[in-house]
Amino acid sequence: QVHRATALLRVAGDLGSRLDVDEILRGVVNHAVALFGADRAAVVLRRADGTAVGSAARGLSPRYLATLDQSHERSLGDAAVARDRPVAAVAYAEDPRAAGMRATIVQEGYDTVCAAPLSVDGEVGGVLTLYHDRPHRWTEEDIEALAAFATQAAVAIRTARNFTQMATWTAQLQSIQQLGAELNRLTSVRDIGLAIASELQQLIDYHNVRVYRLYGELLVPVAMRGQVGEYEDETPEQLRVRIGEGITGWVAANKVPQNLPDAAKDPRGDTIPGTEEDLDESMLLAPMVFEDTVLGVLVLSKLGLHQFSDDDLRLLVIYASFAAQAMANADSTERLREQSAELERQLRSQRHLLQITESILGTLDAPAVLDQIADRLAELVGYDNISIELYDRAANRLRPLTARGANADEYLQEWEVGEQGVATWVIERREPVLIVDQFDDPRVRHFESTGPVHGGLIVVPLRGREGVTGVLTLERLGVGNTFRPDEFELVQLFAAQVSVALQNAEAHGAVEIRARTDALTGLLNHGTFQEWLGAAVARDERFSLVMIDLDNFKRVNDARGHQTGDELLRQIARAVVGAARETDHVFRYGGDEFVILLPGADGPAATAVSERVRSAVHGVGGSASRWDADGVRVSASFGVATFPVDGASAELLLLAADRACFVAKRAGGARIASAEEGLALAGEFSLQKPTPVDAPTIAIEPAPMPAARPDEPGGSAAGARQEGVTVS
């Protein structure tokens, strides 16, 4: 069992080091066959609706694999999912759950089956199934080991999926920004429409695209492209529609994007004259909205039902915002072309605006976006003060985000509840305002430190998909020092780009945070720990690492259920963070394991922090705690190692801390052990070097030795980190 535990650690490290889901699935199958002596194996990932989204197999015929999606084959897997643990069946051909499959099983030639759910934090993403050609008895130790293996596989798969999703979203945002920048270089509605019809194929696969512009009450197609016969013969005259009529008119009237898996069944739809009725067709529609005004609608169509995903709609909505900006710019350009030489200067300024906003739209870091906004507006129009305030819809208050200039400190002061000013006036009316001289304007709330002052103000709303999200304020100080109307218009155009840039930065930040944090506890996750540990070693400065393994936590899940276990984990995570130093970093390392990186800390300092954390965990789940009153008692074992004295590399340091935690665990738990104590245990058991990844908690029966109760405070001791298997 000890060798299997060590092998599981190595396998977990191998799977955790990969980021390709298909490669992980193949690794899961091969490692499972080797670890459990199986003759065949298969792993299938499924969505919540049961649809298979990935699979790998070894030793099974193609004809048999084709039956894996049938409900009767999945019955054993369903039983494993329902119990949230592996389920085995000997002589499966005679098992009632194999009804309808006996001939296939006999022909395939296997006897025993064991299915294990791929589950992380209560979320099941698939099933791993092992097959033995001869009768094979699965012991309880085998079942526990397979459950641990399946958990590690599920963690590796989820991590790879998160990484892939983050990379995909980042690439998509960058592609949209690039395409949007290309649109902004065009100056006519027709050129922009043709570019949209051509470029959208890079983001979403479709058979037909139509770009509508709204002129008065009429939606007119300014560009269209059909790639299959059903769409090639459409004409602009056929496609014209009034606002509010048909699906396209409804989207324009309501400003609500739509994903229609079966457009023919939508009651709002009107069949285009000369085209087939009840055509199996999917549609995506997104309004092009600029400053709360609909400029047109983007429509994508594809033959077949359910051809577009929600992610496709999300991409189209984001792209439509860029298209709306480009259309608005084109409208402004056309108006400028019709005006006098005085307006030629405005045209040159607007082109300058389009150039400088490309750099803003290409930035995904929120602080950098704010810095660029202030810098670019200083170049574009000039100001004495600038501020950006965000609207807290729940609290109905403006909250300062950033400010620069002579009165930056005043602009950063929090608004009082119910306080009014020109910014709240703009929020309420959702319209920009140009104040030539603010001195005696009743809407302006002057600062107490300055009193009423002369000068011009521009206050422009920032808009998102849900309406006004904040305000951008520019101020010039001094008598006669105001803004021109053309500068007012430029700031409005720039504010639209600011809104998009801030939304992109927020979306990118949210994706990055999800990829780096653990969904249950909110702590940094295992992958982030590996990255930060490597970086800490590379800096070649002293730091310590504390490995924390909860004692007897499996009993909580077994006795009280996973929801109770999840809540206890969250409370313990908060306790660990609260007891650590402000400069320390806390990670969720595995199912019931945590790790702390302590910059600059030596061994004694790390031990002192560990003692505080141990006491904090005891306060949450030890004797006399609320959980103890409910019959739940949990403590923690600690292993402390310091770089570089206990390990000169990330792997060696993690091994030292892991071994020390093993010592504390074996001594009865609720203890702190040092790396030096762990070295003695390493020699005794000849343990192989573990890989620094999530390690399964394996139950090992401790060797007889004096020990304090696991829920009571204890000092350093030697022992095993696992419980349930006798080691000799």
N, C-alpha and C positions, 0 to 999 in steps of 0.2 A: 504493500500500500504506500510505503514511503517513496519507493521508486516511482510508483504511479503518480503520487503527488508532485514529485520533482518533474516528471515528464509533463504533467498538466501545466506546470509553471512555464516550462520551455515552449510547449505548444501555444499557450496563451500569449507568450511573447512573440512567437512567429506570426500568429493571426493578428495581433495588435499592431504589428509593424507594417501591415499592408493597408492600402487605401482603395484598392479595386475590389468591388463586391464580388464579381465573378471569380476573381483569384482567391478571395477568402473562402467562397463556397467550395471550390476545389480543394483548398487546404483543409477545410472542416471534414470533408469526406475522407481524404487520405489519412489525416491524423486519427479520425474516429476508428477507421479500420485497424490501424496499427495499435492504438491504445487498448481497444476492447476485443481484439482478436476476431473481428467480424469478417465474414466472407464477402459481404456486399454492403453497400451503404447508399443512402440518397438523402439529400436535403432540399427542401422546397420552401421558398419564401412566398408569403401570401399577403394580400391587402385585407382590410377588415371585411370586405365582401366575399373573401375566399378566392379571389382571382390570383393565380400564380404570377409572380413578378420576377422570378429567378430560381434556378435549380442547378444541381450538379449531382452526379451519380457515379458509382463504380461497381462493376460486376453485374449489372442488371441489363436485360435485353431491351432494345428499343421498343419492342412490342409491349413489354411490361411497363416501361416508363410512360407509355401513352395512357396507361390506366390510372396513373397517380392522381389525376384530377377527378376521378370518379368517387362519388361519396362513400361507397362501401370500402374502398381502399383506404380512405382517410379516416375511417371510424376509430382505429386504434390511436391515430394521431389526435383526433378530436377528444378521445378519452384522456390522453396525456395533457392536452391543453386545458380541459376542464379541471383536472386535478393539479395542474401547474407542477408536474413532476413526471419523470419517465414512467412508461407503462410497458411491460413485457408480456409476451404470450408465447408459450411453447406449443409445438404442434399447431401452428396457426391455421393450417388448412382445416382443422376440425373445430376451430373456435367459432362460436356463433357470430362474432363480429366479422368473420370472413365470408359470410353467406354470399353466394353469387360469385365468389372468387376462387373457389376450391380448385377447379380445373386449371386455372391460370397459375395458382400457387404451386400445384404439383408439377406442372410443366416447367415453371421457372426453377424449381428444385431446391427451395429453402424450407427450413422447418420452424425456426424461432425468429420472432420479430420483437424489437424494442424501439418504441417511439419516444422522443424527448422534445418538449416544447422549447423553442428559442425565445426566451422571455427575459426582459430587462425591466425592472421597476413595475412589474405587473402587466407590461405590454408585450403581447405575443406577436412575433413577426413571422413565424414559420415553424417547421417541424423537421427534426433530424431523425431518420429511421435507420437502424442497423439490422442486418439479416445474418443468421447463422444457418448453414446448410444442414447441420446435425443438431439434435436437441441440445440446448444450452441453458443452463440454469443461471439466471441473473441474481446475484446476491444483493443484499441491501447495500453493501459497500460499493458494488458495481453501479447500482442505481444512483447512489450519492455522487460517485465520481462522474457518471455520465451527466447528471444534473449540473455539476460544476462546470464540466466541459461545455455543455450547451449554453450556460450563462455567459462564459467567456466568448464563445462564438457569437452570441447575440450582441454582446458589447462591441466586439470588433466590427460586426456588420453595421450596427447603428452608427458607430464612429465614422466608418467609411462613407456611409450614406450622408451624414451631416457634412463631412468634408466635401463630398461631391456636390451636394446641394449648394453649399456656400460658394464653391468655385463656379458652379453654373450660374447662380444669381449674379455674382460679381462680373462674370464674362458678359451676361446679358445686359446688365446696367451699362457696362463700358461700350457694348455694341450700340445700344440705344443712344448713348451720349454722342458717339461718333456719327451715327446717322442723323441725329438731331442737329449736330453742328453742320453737317453737309446741307441739310435743308435750309438752315439759316443763311447760307451763302447765296441762295436763290432769291430772286426779287420779283417773280411774277407768280400769280396763283396757278396758272397752267403748268409752269415748270415744276413748282412744288408738288402739284398733284401727280404729274408723271413720275417724279422722283419717288414719291410715296408708293405708287403702284409698282415701281421697280424694286425698291429697297426692302419693303416689308417681307418679301420672300426669304430674306436672310434671317428673319426672326421667327416666322410662323409659316408652316406649310399650308397652302390653300390652292383652290382651283380658280377662284375668281376674286377680284378686288375692285371696289368702287370707292372713289373719293368724291364726296358730296360737299358743295359749298351752299350755305344758306344766304339767299338774296331775298330780303323781304320775308314773304311767307312761303317761298318756293325753294326746295332743295334741288340743286342742279348738279349732275355728275360732271366734274371738271377733268376727271381721269378715270379710266377703267381698263381692266385687262382680264380676258377670259382665256383659260388654258385648256379647256376641254370643250367638246362640241356644244354641250347644253348652254354654255355661256358666250361662245364666240360671236353669235349673231345678235347680241343685245345692242341696242342703240341708245344714245342719250335721251332721245325723245320718249322712248319706252320707260325709261328709269326715272324721269322727273316725278316728284311727289311733293305735295303740300305738307307743311309742318303739321304734325298731329295725325296724319293719315299713314296707314300701313305701319310695319315694324320700324322702318327707318324714320318716318315722321314722328312716331311715338318716342323714339330715343332722343330725337332733336328737341321735342317738346318737354321731356321729363329729365333730360341730362343724366340718364341712367344707362350704363353699359349693359349689354345682354350677351349671354352665351346660350344659344338655342340649339339643343341636341337634335330636335326634329322641327325644323322651321315650318314645314307644311301643316303641322298640327297647331301652330300658334294662332289663336283667334284674331290677332291683330294683323295677320298677314294678308296681302292682296297678291294674287297670281299675276305676273307680268303677262300682258296680252301676247299670244303666240308661243307661250312656253307651256311645258307639261305641268298639269295639276298633280298634287300629291307626290311630287318628286322627293325622294329621300335625300334631304339636304340639311347640313348643319350650317349655322351662321354665327359669326361674332360681329357685334356692333359696338362702337365706342364714339361718344360725342367729342368733337374738338371744341373745348371750352377755353375761352380767354377772358379773364376778368368777369367771370360769371355770365358771359355771353356766349351762346352757341354759334360757332362759325361754320360748322358743318358736321358730317358724320363719316367715319371710316367703316366700311362694311366688307367682311371677308366671308366667302362661301366655299363649301366643299361638299362634293357628292358623298352620300352615306350618312348614317346616323351616328351621333356621339363622336364626331371627328375632332372636336376641340376640347382642350382641358381648361380648368380654371387658371392655370399658369399662363396659357395662351391669352386669355382675357386680360390678365394682369399686365402682360407685356404690351398688348394692344392699347390699354388705357394709358400706360406711361408714354408710349410712342405718340398717342393722340395728343398728349399735352405738349410734346415737342412740335408736332404738326400744327397745333393751334397757334403756338408761338410764332412758327414760321409763317403761317397764313396771316396772322396779325401784323407781322413785320412787313409782309408783302403788301397788305392793304395800306399800311402807313407809307410804304415806298411809292405806291401808285398815287396816293394823294399828294405826296411831296412833289412827284414829277409834274403834277398839274398846277403847282403853285409857283409863285414868283421867285426871283433870285434870292430874296431874303430867306425863303424856305430851303434853298440849296444848302445853306450852312447847316440846317437841321438834318438834312439827308446825310451829309458827311459825318455829323456827330452820331447818327443812328448806326452807320456802318462801323464806326469805331466801337459803339456799344456791342454790336454783334461779335466783333473780334475779341474783345476783352472778356465777354461772358463765356466764351468757349473754355477758357482756363478754369472758370468757376464750375462749369458743368462737368469738367473732367476731374474734379476734386471730390473724394469721398470721405474726407476727414472733416468733421463738423467744425472744430476750431480753425482749421485752415480755410474753410469756406468763409467763415466770419471775417477773418483777416483780409481775404481777397475782396470781399464785398466792400469793406472800408477803404482799402487801397484803390480799387477800381472806381468807386464813386468819387474819390478825391480827384482822380485823373479826369473823370467825365464831366462833373459839374462843379466841384469844389464846395466846401462847407466849413463851418466853424464847429459844429456839433453833429454827430450822427449817433443814432441808437436803433436797436432792434429789440422789440418786445414781443413776447409770445402770449397768445390768449389762452388762459386756462378756462376751458369751457365749463368744467365741473364747478369750479369756484367762482366763475363769472368775474375773473380778475385778470389784468395784464401783469405779466411777470417779466422784468428786465432780463435780457439775455446778454447783450454786449453794448458798449458805448465807447466813443472816442471824442476827444475835443476838449474845449475850454471848460465845459460843465459836465464832464463824463461822470463824476461822482454823484452829482444830483440826478442825472438820468438813471443811474443804477439803484436809486432808492426804491424800496418796495412801495407799491400803491396801497393806500389805505382802503379798507372795505367801503364801498359806496362812493369813492372819490371819483370825480369827473374831470375831464380835460379834453383837449382836441383829439387825443388818441382814442379815448372811449367813444367820442363822437363818430370817428371814422369806423370803429368796430360796429357800432349800432347801425350805421347807415350803409356799411359795406361799400364806401366810395372814397376815392382819394380827395384831398383838399390842398389847394395852394393858397396860403395866406400871405398877402403882399407885405403887410406890416402887422405884427402880432401885438403891438403895444397895447391897444385898447380893444382887441378882439375878445368878446365874452367867452369864447370856447377855450381859450388858452389858460392853463393853470401855470402861472409864473412861479419860479423857485423862490423860497423865502430868502435864500442867500443873495439873490440878485434883485428881487423886486421886478416890476414891469420893465421890459427892455424893448427897444426897437429892433426890427430885423424881419427877414422872411422865413417862412416855414413851409416845408412840404411833408405831408403825412400821407403815406400810401399803405393800403391794406395788403398783407401777404395772404395768399389764398391756397388752400389745399382741396382735396377731393370732398371734404365735408364742409367747405365754406371758408370763412375768414379764420386764419390761424395766427395772425399777429399784425404788427405794424412796423413800417420802416419810416423813420423820422430824420429829415435833414434840416439844419438850421443855419442861417447866416445872421450874424450879429451886427448891429449898427444902423443908423438912420439911412434909408435909401438902399441898403444892402439886401436885395431881395432876389428871387428867382424869376427867370423868364418863362413864358408859357411853353416854349420848346424844350426847356430843361425839365419842366414839370412832366411833359409827355415822355421824355427819355427815362426819367426816374421810374415812371409807371412801367415802361417796358422792362427796365432792369429789375424791378421788383418781381415781375413774373418769373424771370430767370432765377432770382434769389429763392423764390418759393420752391421751384423745381430742384435747385441745387441742395437746399436744406432737406427736402423730402428724400432725395437720393442718399445723402449722407446719413440721414436717420435710418433708412432701410438697410444700408450697408452695415451700419453699426449694429443694428439689431441682429442681422444674420451672423456677423462676426461674434457677437456675444453668445448667441445660441450655440455656435460651434465650439466655443471655449468653456462653456459652463455646463454643470450637471442640472438636468431639468428638475430633479426632485428636491435637492437641497439648495440650489442656487450657488454652490461652491464652484470653483474652477475644477475642470474635469481631468481625467487621467491623461488624455493627450496633451493638454496644456501643461500638466505637471512634468511630463517627459521633456517637453520643449524648454521649460524654465529651468529644470534641473541641469540639462545640458548647457544652457547659457550660463548658469551660476558656476559650473565647473570651468567653463571656458574663460571666465573672468579671473580665475586663479586667485580668488580671495576667500578667506575663511568664512564658512557658514556651517550650520548644522541641519540635520534632517531628522525628524521624529516620525516614526511609523506608529500608527494607532490602529489596533484591531479590537473591535467590540467583543466582549465575552458573552457567550450564551445568547447571542442575538437571534440565532436561528429558532430558539425556543419561543421567542416572541411571535415570529411569523407563523410557526406551527400551531401555537396555542391561541393566538388572538387574531391572526389573519394579517395579510399584507398591508391593509389600510392602516391598522394600528402600528405595524412596523415602520411604515413610511412616515407617519407622524412623529414617532419616536426618533427616527433618523434625522428629521428636520430639526427637532428640538436639540438633539445632541450636536448637530452641525453648528447651530447658533451658539451653543455653549462653548464649543471649541474655539470659534472665532472670538467670542467675548473674552476668553481666558488667554488667548495668544496676545503677543505684542502688536502694536499698530503697524510695525514694519514687517511683521511675519505674513506669510502667504499660506492659506489653508486650502487643501484640495480634497475632493472625494476620489480615493484611489481605487476602490472596488465596491462590492456590494455593501459590506459593513466595515470598510476600512477607510481611514483618512491619513493624510500626510501633511506635515507642516515643514516649510522651508523657513529657516531662521537666519537672515543675513547677518553676518558679523558675529554670530553667537559661537562661543566655545562649548565644550562638553558640559561644564557646570551650569552655564547660563541656559543651555537647552534643557538640561534636567530640571532646572527650576521652573521653566515654562511648562514642561511636561507635568510637573507636580500640580501646577495650577489647573491645567487642562484635565488631569485625572480627577481632581477635586470637583471641577465643574461637571464632568460627566457623572460623577458620583451623586452630585446634587440633583441631576436630572433623573437618573434611573437607579440610584443606589437605595440603601436602607433609609427609611423615613421620608422618602420622596413621594410625590403624588402617584407616580407609576408603581412604586412599591406597595402603596395602599390598594392599588388595583390588582395586585398579584403579579406585577411585572418587575423584574430586577435585572439591570444591565450594568456592567462595569466595562473597563477598557484596559488592555495591555499595551505597553509602550516600549519601543526600541529606539535608542538614541545613537546617532553616529555623527561625527564631525569631519568635514573636509579640511585639509587633505589627510589628517592623521589616521583616520579610520578607513579611508578609501581615496585613491588618487584619481579615480574615474567615476562617472555617473553610475555605472553598473556595480563597481566595487562598493561604493558608498551605500547604494540602495541595498545591496546584499548584506552589508554590515548592519544596517538598521533593521532589515527584515529578520536577520538571524537573532538580533537582540530582542525583537518583539516575540520571536519564537521562544526565547528563554523565559520572558515574563509570562507568556501564555502557559507554558508547561508548569510553571511554579504555582499555578492556581489563578492567574489573572489579577487584574486590578493592581498591576505592578509596573515599575519602570526598570528596564535593563539597559546596560551600556553595550557598546560594540565590543568592548574587551570581554565581557561575559559571554557574548555570542560566539567569540572565537573558540572558546573551550567546547562549546556545543558542536561547532562545525567539525572539530577534530573527532569528537565522539561518534558522530553520525556520518562522517565523510560526505557531507552534503555537497552536491554540485552547485555551481554558481547559478542562481536564479536570474531570470530576465526581468528588468524593472518595468513590470506591467501590472494590470489588475490581477491579483492572485485570489483564487477561490478559497473560501474559508472551509477547510477540511477538518472534520471532527476527529481528534486524536485523544485517546485515553491517557491522561498524564501518568508518568511513572510515579510510584509512591514516594512522597517526600513531604516534610512539614510545609504547610502553606496556610496563609490567612484566608478567610472567606473572600470569594471574588468580589463581593460588594463592599468590602472594607478597605480602607487605605492600606497600602503596602509599599515596601521599598524595593530596591533592585534585587533580582533573584535570577536563577537559571532555570530554563524549562522549555517547553514546546509551545509554538504558536497555534498548532492545530489540536483538536480534541477528537477522540473516538476510535483510534487504532493504537494498539500497544506497540511501542518502539523498543527495540532491544539491540 
